[in-house]
């Protein structure tokens, strides 16, 4: 059931848009000198970290913002998306996603159900974020085995760690989109008096079904369906032609049906900030309703079959059927309430340098409606997660030690309860050390031990003892060069779905069967980095290779049904969680050039990146749903009062899909943007602006090879986005 965007959010955003303080445009993205808080031990800048680490600030987030977290980050090097329409996606890092990429909110897990299925929305995204940090490659030393592929940390700034410069500040934006006739709104106000800071934030999206460039189904899928029709017996040829003609009439094109998204978020934070310490509390409530595209055709065929079974229908009945037909589109209603406490202090107690702690509790529920407004399956997750870190310095050794725990209960009740109730408890302890030498070289390393227990109501308990370790080194060379290398070993416990799933999963059109005897997944990663920069140019490259022992993946299979092997249950193909060895090899190359007061009197910035990853199972098969080689490039010019830019994304074909997965065609997507920097006219803070953006201007058919719906749900077509960002 769709719900309207709150009038309170609209009113707030309109007030902001009418404010005499104008709009803030995306500031230039911070690159090699950005302080990274995602990790363990002393805070470091990104140019002191061996892995490829990116921090996206608020200005750039407004520019990149899409409906979901994965889509917002999909133009970053080494990042793709599990795209499930406008309502749900998770980031994919170096070909790894879902249970191997840990999404954090302010350093603590999101405590939702997003890793269980690609149609489940992540309970945080960029619309409310002040910054998002992306750590590609294993970050398990800091956060445990679920970060074996990397970490995405969404930082909302509700709890502040230092006093703001101004007693009152505001940041907000409003935008409209042509592709979905949708709006985006967000406002955030901060008030400071003495040592106390209050932060209030509200945001909303109201997106309709989005436009697509042609058919919803890919040409390969339509050709395969055509071949299936042609294979029928000549005896039924006439009937088949009739059915095929009607099937053609039912095909979705031009607009992606049931792809709407409507969401609201309200949050508040209150902090005390002293000279060397802080303590804060925050509450956040998110509600969302979004369609599950790609399943209407199934419902339509059922309606059509029922219609053919009856001889006569009058027009009134036909209208009723059409109404029923519209209501049968599945959708999800979601709600999460989250409470956070975070604090920290500098210490002057011998070798102890600082202490920091986080504690979060979240209550999450989403209801999947299968048709006619009737609830189908209810997913709930309730959990508490905490983390405590103690910094220290022993001579030249600087590091941290700490503990972390998670206590989470997950359940699914209803028609699509492919996973029975499961509780998860984890406890971990970690140690990390750095050693810096006079020649600007640094050694680093650490250890982590975890215990994970999963207790399923039906299949019982599994317990895993996990170990992670890493060691690395880097050195600043002359003439701006920097070189580094890292080796890490990580163990990950199977999650609830991989162990205990057993039932129909309609979102992915699969009957999923877990394997309670799965062993832990072990990964060894080697990475090398080389960077160079001066005042105008910078280039960096990361090469990595990861070997997995017991890599867990979902693949077609058979099960016993009444003593007979079958590959289909409940009219869905059977998919089994299995494991074997696998290897991933890839690279990311990024470059940037800056030309102040260049051609036409503008300050120019041009950037480009190339990323690729190849994954192969030990039996010679392909790892499913890998991203293709992808190239991004952008050119931006700033004349002071106004600015303009162009960007291009080119993805190659993905010709190495997994078992029973169709290849994916590549694409070239182009965009333009222009902005009037109103701060130059005396309105608002620096960067305040009105902007216009064109996305996918050539109306290219874009299908993400990392999406299970890639052959039935393409990405949006041409979109014109107009907005204003206010900062004062």
MARGUTI-225559 format. One record per residue (C-alpha): residue in three letters; y, z, x. Coordinates in steps of 0.25 Angstrom, whole numbers, plus 2048, in hexadecimal, padded with zeros to 3 digits. Last residue first. Example, Ala and Ser with C-alpha at 12.3 -4.5 7.8 and 13.67 -1.06 7.14 Angstrom:
SER7FC81D837
ALA7EE81F831
This chain:
UNK87281985F
UNK86780F85D
UNK866805852
UNK85C7F9853
UNK85E7ED84A
UNK8547E3845
UNK8507D5842
UNK8417D0844
UNK83E7C1842
UNK82E7BF841
UNK8267B3843
UNK8177B6841
UNK8107C3840
UNK8037C5847
UNK7F77BF842
UNK7ED7C6839
UNK7DF7BF836
UNK7DA7BA844
UNK7E17C684C
UNK7DC7D1842
UNK7D47D884D
UNK7E17D8856
UNK7E17D7865
UNK7E17C7865
UNK7EF7C885E
UNK7F17BC855
UNK7FF7B6856
UNK8027A984E
UNK8107A5853
UNK81C7A584A
UNK82479F855
UNK82E7AA854
UNK8237B5856
UNK82E7BF856
UNK83D7BD854
UNK8467C8856
UNK8547CC851
UNK85B7D8856
UNK8677E1853
UNK86B7EA85E
UNK86D7F8865
UNK8697F7873
UNK873800879
UNK87680B86E
UNK87D808861
UNK8887FE85D
UNK8927FC868
UNK8927EC868
UNK8887EC874
UNK8807F686C
UNK87E7EB862
UNK8757E386B
UNK8727D7862
UNK8647D3864
UNK85B7C7865
UNK84C7C5865
UNK8437B9867
UNK8337B9866
UNK8287B086A
UNK8197B0868
UNK80F7A786F
UNK8017A886A
UNK7F27A986E
UNK7E67A6865
UNK7DC7B1863
UNK7CD7AF865
UNK7C47B3859
UNK7BD7C185A
UNK7AE7C1858
UNK7AB7C8865
UNK7B77CA86D
UNK7C27C0870
UNK7C47B887D
UNK7CD7AC879
UNK7DA7B4877
UNK7E47AA877
UNK7F17AD87F
UNK7FC7B587B
UNK80B7B187D
UNK8167BA879
UNK8257B587A
UNK8327BC87A
UNK8417B8878
UNK84D7C187A
UNK85B7C3875
UNK8677CD877
UNK8747D0872
UNK8817D7875
UNK87C7DA884
UNK8777CC887
UNK8697CF888
UNK85E7C588B
UNK84F7C7889
UNK8437BE88D
UNK8357C2889
UNK8277BE88D
UNK8197C3889
UNK80C7BD88D
UNK7FE7C1887
UNK7F07BE88C
UNK7E77C1880
UNK7E57CF87A
UNK7D77D4878
UNK7D07D586B
UNK7C27D686F
UNK7BD7D987D
UNK7B57CC881
UNK7A77CB883
UNK7A07CA891
UNK7967D688F
UNK79F7DF897
UNK7AA7DD88D
UNK7B77D5892
UNK7C67D7891
UNK7D17CF896
UNK7DF7D3896
UNK7ED7CC897
UNK7FB7CF898
UNK8087C789C
UNK8167CC89B
UNK8247C689C
UNK8327CB89C
UNK8407C589D
UNK84D7CD89D
UNK85A7C789C
UNK8687CD89D
UNK8717C2897
UNK87D7BA89C
UNK8777AD898
UNK86D7AD8A3
UNK86D7BB8AB
UNK8757C78AA
UNK8697D08AD
UNK85C7C88B0
UNK8507D18AE
UNK8427CC8B1
UNK8357D28AB
UNK8267D18AE
UNK8197D68A9
UNK80A7D38AC
UNK7FF7DA8A5
UNK7F07D88AA
UNK7E27D88A5
UNK7D47DC8A7
UNK7CB7E389D
UNK7BC7E689F
UNK7B17EA895
UNK7A47F3895
UNK79D7F5888
UNK79F7FC87B
UNK79D7FA86C
UNK7A47FC85F
UNK79D7F4855
UNK7A37E984B
UNK79B7E583E
UNK7A17DA837
UNK7A67DE829
UNK79F7DB81B
UNK79D7EA819
UNK7947E9826
UNK7927DC82F
UNK78A7DA83C
UNK77D7DF836
UNK7707E483D
UNK7667E8832
UNK7607F5830
UNK7677F9824
UNK7747F582B
UNK7737F583B
UNK7807F1842
UNK7847E4849
UNK7907E1852
UNK79E7DB854
UNK7A67E285E
UNK7AF7EE85F
UNK7B27F386E
UNK7B07FF877
UNK7B07FD886
UNK7A480588C
UNK7A980489A
UNK7B67FD89B
UNK7BC7F68A7
UNK7CB7F48A7
UNK7D37EB8B0
UNK7E27EA8B2
UNK7ED7E28B8
UNK7FC7E68B6
UNK8087DE8BA
UNK8167E18BB
UNK8237D88BD
UNK8317DD8BE
UNK83E7D58C0
UNK84D7D88C0
UNK8507E58C8
UNK8437E48CF
UNK8347E58CB
UNK8267E48CF
UNK8197E98C9
UNK80A7E98CC
UNK8007F08C4
UNK7F17F28C6
UNK7E77F78BC
UNK7D87FC8BC
UNK7D28028AF
UNK7C48088AE
UNK7C080B89F
UNK7B5813899
UNK7B281388A
UNK7AB81F885
UNK79D81D87F
UNK79A818872
UNK78E81F86A
UNK79682085D
UNK79781185C
UNK7A180C851
UNK79E802847
UNK7A97FA841
UNK7A87F0835
UNK7B37E6838
UNK7BE7DF830
UNK7C87E5839
UNK7D07EC82E
UNK7C37ED826
UNK7BC7F782F
UNK7AF7F9828
UNK7A780582D
UNK7A180D839
UNK7AA811844
UNK7A581E84B
UNK7A681B85A
UNK7B081085C
UNK7B8814850
UNK7BA822854
UNK7BE81F863
UNK7B581D86F
UNK7B982687B
UNK7C1820886
UNK7BF822895
UNK7C981D8A0
UNK7C981A8AE
UNK7D58158B5
UNK7DA80D8C1
UNK7E980B8C4
UNK7F18028CD
UNK7FF8008D1
UNK8097F78D8
UNK8197F78D8
UNK8227ED8DE
UNK8317EE8DE
UNK8347E98EC
UNK82B7F48F3
UNK81F7FA8ED
UNK81E8058E2
UNK81080A8E2
UNK80580D8D7
UNK7F88158D7
UNK7EE8188CC
UNK7E28218C8
UNK7DD8238BA
UNK7D282C8B4
UNK7CC82E8A6
UNK7C18368A1
UNK7BB837893
UNK7B184188D
UNK7AC83B880
UNK7A7842873
UNK7A083C867
UNK79E84385A
UNK79784084D
UNK794833846
UNK798837838
UNK7A4840839
UNK7A883A846
UNK7AC843852
UNK7B383D85E
UNK7B584686A
UNK7BD842876
UNK7BE849883
UNK7C884588D
UNK7CA84689D
UNK7D683F8A4
UNK7D883D8B3
UNK7E48388BB
UNK7EA82F8C5
UNK7F782B8CC
UNK7FB8268DA
UNK8098228DC
UNK81081A8E7
UNK81F81B8EA
UNK81D81C8F9
UNK82082B8F8
UNK81382D8F0
UNK8118318E1
UNK8058388DC
UNK8028388CD
UNK7F88408C5
UNK7F28408B7
UNK7E984B8B1
UNK7E384A8A3
UNK7DB852899
UNK7D684D88C
UNK7D185287E
UNK7CD849873
UNK7C884C865
UNK7C584185B
UNK7C184384C
UNK7B9838844
UNK7B9835836
UNK7B0829833
UNK7B581B837
UNK7B380E830
UNK7BA815824
UNK7BE80881E
UNK7BB80B80F
UNK7C0819810
UNK7C2825819
UNK7C6824828
UNK7C7830831
UNK7CD83483E
UNK7CF842844
UNK7D7844851
UNK7D884F85B
UNK7DE84A868
UNK7E0852875
UNK7E8850882
UNK7E985888F
UNK7F285889B
UNK7F48568AA
UNK8008508B1
UNK8048498BE
UNK80D84A8CA
UNK80684B8D8
UNK81084B8E3
UNK81085A8E4
UNK80985F8D8
UNK81185B8CC
UNK80C85E8BE
UNK80D8598AF
UNK8068608A4
UNK802857898
UNK7FE85C88A
UNK7F985287F
UNK7F5854870
UNK7EF84C865
UNK7ED850857
UNK7E684884C
UNK7E484383E
UNK7DF83583C
UNK7DD82F82E
UNK7D7822829
UNK7D682081A
UNK7CE814815
UNK7D080C808
UNK7DC810800
UNK7DE8087F3
UNK7EB8007F2
UNK7E47F47EC
UNK7DD7F17F9
UNK7D77F7806
UNK7E1802809
UNK7E0808817
UNK7E5816817
UNK7EB81C824
UNK7EC82A828
UNK7F2831834
UNK7F5840837
UNK7FA842845
UNK7FC84E84E
UNK80284D85C
UNK804857868
UNK80B853875
UNK80D85B881
UNK81585A88E
UNK81686389A
UNK81E8618A7
UNK81E8638B6
UNK81386D8BA
UNK81286F8C9
UNK81987C8C9
UNK81F87F8BB
UNK82B8778B9
UNK8288708AC
UNK82E8658A4
UNK82B867896
UNK82485F88B
UNK82285E87C
UNK81C856871
UNK818859863
UNK81484E859
UNK81184D84A
UNK80B840844
UNK80A83C835
UNK80382F833
UNK802826827
UNK7FB819825
UNK7F980F819
UNK7F080481C
UNK7EF7F6815
UNK7E47ED80F
UNK7E87E1806
UNK7E17E37F9
UNK7EE7E57F1
UNK7F17D67F2
UNK7E47D27EC
UNK7E67DC7E1
UNK7F37D57DD
UNK7EC7C77DE
UNK7E17CC7D5
UNK7EA7D17CB
UNK7F27C47CB
UNK7E47BD7C9
UNK7E17C67BE
UNK7EE7C27B7
UNK7EB7B37B9
UNK7DE7B47B2
UNK7D17B47BA
UNK7C47AC7B7
UNK7B67AB7BE
UNK7B57B77C6
UNK7AD7B77D3
UNK7B87AE7D9
UNK7C27B97D8
UNK7B97C37DF
UNK7B87BA7EB
UNK7C77B87EB
UNK7CA7C77EB
UNK7C07C97F7
UNK7C67BD7FE
UNK7D47C37FD
UNK7CF7D1802
UNK7CA7CA80F
UNK7D67C2810
UNK7DF7CF80F
UNK7D87D581B
UNK7E17CF827
UNK7ED7D8825
UNK7EB7E7823
UNK7F87EB81D
UNK8017F7821
UNK80680481C
UNK80C80E825
UNK81181D826
UNK815824832
UNK819833833
UNK81E839840
UNK821847844
UNK82684C851
UNK828859859
UNK82F85B866
UNK82F864873
UNK837861880
UNK83886788E
UNK84186789A
UNK84F868895
UNK84B86A887
UNK84886187C
UNK84486586E
UNK83E85A865
UNK83D856857
UNK837849852
UNK836842845
UNK82E836840
UNK82E82D834
UNK826820834
UNK824815829
UNK81B809828
UNK81A7FC820
UNK8117F1825
UNK80D7E481E
UNK8027DB823
UNK7FB7D9816
UNK7FC7CA816
UNK8007C3823
UNK8097B981E
UNK8097AA822
UNK7FA7A981F
UNK7EF7B0818
UNK7E37A8814
UNK7E07A8805
UNK7E279A802
UNK7D879680E
UNK7CE79F807
UNK7D07987FA
UNK7CD78B801
UNK7C1791808
UNK7BB7967FB
UNK7BC7887F5
UNK7B7781801
UNK7AB78C801
UNK7A87897F2
UNK7A877A7F5
UNK79F77B801
UNK7957857FB
UNK78977B7FD
UNK78F77680A
UNK78B783810
UNK79678C817
UNK79A789825
UNK7A8783822
UNK7AD79081D
UNK7A9798829
UNK7B078D832
UNK7BD78F82A
UNK7BC79E82C
UNK7BB79B83B
UNK7C779283B
UNK7CF79C833
UNK7CB7A783E
UNK7CF79D849
UNK7DC799842
UNK7E07A8841
UNK7E17AE833
UNK7EF7B282E
UNK7F37A482D
UNK80079F830
UNK80B7A5839
UNK80B7B4833
UNK8157BB82B
UNK8157CA829
UNK8117D281D
UNK81C7DC81A
UNK8227E6824
UNK8297F3821
UNK82A7FC82D
UNK83080982E
UNK836813838
UNK83C822838
UNK83F82B843
UNK846838845
UNK84883F853
UNK84D84E854
UNK851853861
UNK854861865
UNK859867873
UNK86886786E
UNK86985E862
UNK863850862
UNK861846857
UNK85883A857
UNK85782F84D
UNK84D82484C
UNK84D818842
UNK84380D83F
UNK842801836
UNK8397F5836
UNK83A7EA82B
UNK8307E0826
UNK8317D2820
UNK8247D0827
UNK8277C4830
UNK8367C682F
UNK8387D3835
UNK8437DD832
UNK8487E883C
UNK84F7F683C
UNK8517FF848
UNK85480D84B
UNK859816857
UNK862822855
UNK86882D85D
UNK86F83A85B
UNK871845865
UNK87283B871
UNK86B83A87E
UNK85E83F879
UNK85784C87E
UNK84A84A885
UNK83C84B881
UNK83D845873
UNK833846868
UNK83583B85E
UNK83583186A
UNK82B827863
UNK823824870
UNK81781A86D
UNK80D81B878
UNK80480F87A
UNK7F8812883
UNK7EE80B88B
UNK7E080588B
UNK7D881288E
UNK7E281A885
UNK7D781F87C
UNK7D1825888
UNK7DB83088A
UNK7EA83188A
UNK7F0832898
UNK7E482E8A0
UNK7E0824895
UNK7EC81C898
UNK7E380F89B
UNK7EB80289B
UNK7F87FF895
UNK80280A893
UNK80C806888
UNK81880F885
UNK81F80E878
UNK82E813877
UNK83781986C
UNK82D816862
UNK82F816853
UNK82C807850
UNK82380785B
UNK81680B855
UNK80F818851
UNK80381B848
UNK7FB80F84C
UNK7F7807840
UNK7E880583D
UNK7E47F783B
UNK7DE7F6849
UNK7D4801846
UNK7D080E84C
UNK7DB80F857
UNK7E680F84C
UNK7E181C845
UNK7EC826848
UNK7EE831852
UNK7FA82A85A
UNK7F682F867
UNK80083886F
UNK80A834879
UNK815832870
UNK80D82A866
UNK80182486E
UNK7F981786C
UNK7EC818875
UNK7E680B878
UNK7D780B879
UNK7D380E86B
UNK7DB802865
UNK7DF7F9871
UNK7DB7F387E
UNK7DE7E5882
UNK7E87E888C
UNK7EF7F2883
UNK7ED7EF874
UNK7F87F686B
UNK7F47FA85D
UNK7F77F3850
UNK7F97F5841
UNK8027F2836
UNK8087E4839
UNK7FB7DD839
UNK7EF7E3841
UNK7F47DF84F
UNK7EB7E685A
UNK7F67E4864
UNK7F97E0872
UNK7FE7E687F
UNK7FC7E288D
UNK80B7DE88E
UNK8137E2883
UNK8157D9877
UNK80B7E086E
UNK8127ED86E
UNK8187EC861
UNK80C7E685B
UNK8037F1860
UNK80C7FC85A
UNK80E7F684C
UNK8187EF843
UNK81F7E884F
UNK82A7ED858
UNK82D7E5865
UNK83C7E6864
UNK83D7F485F
UNK8337F886A
UNK83C7F2874
UNK8487FB871
UNK83F80786F
UNK83980687D
UNK82C800881
UNK82580688D
UNK81A7FE894
UNK80F80389E
UNK8067F98A6
UNK7FE8028AE
UNK8028078BC
UNK80D8118B8
UNK8198138C0
UNK8218078BB
UNK81F80D8AD
UNK8278198B0
UNK8208268B2
UNK81F8338AA
UNK81783E8B2
UNK80883F8AD
UNK8018388A2
UNK80482C89B
UNK80E826891
UNK81C82B895
UNK82081F89C
UNK82E81E8A2
UNK8338108A2
UNK83680A8B0
UNK82D7FD8B0
UNK8317F88A2
UNK83B7FC898
UNK83D7F288D
UNK84B7ED88C
UNK8527F4880
UNK84E7EF872
UNK85A7EE869
UNK8627F9863
UNK86A7F7857
UNK8777FC852
UNK87E80884F
UNK887806843
UNK87B80A83B
UNK877800830
UNK8697FE836
UNK86780D837
UNK86B80F829
UNK861804825
UNK85680B82E
UNK858818827
UNK858812819
UNK84B80A81C
UNK844816822
UNK84881F815
UNK84481480C
UNK836815812
UNK82F808814
UNK827804807
UNK818806806
UNK80D7FC806
UNK800800800
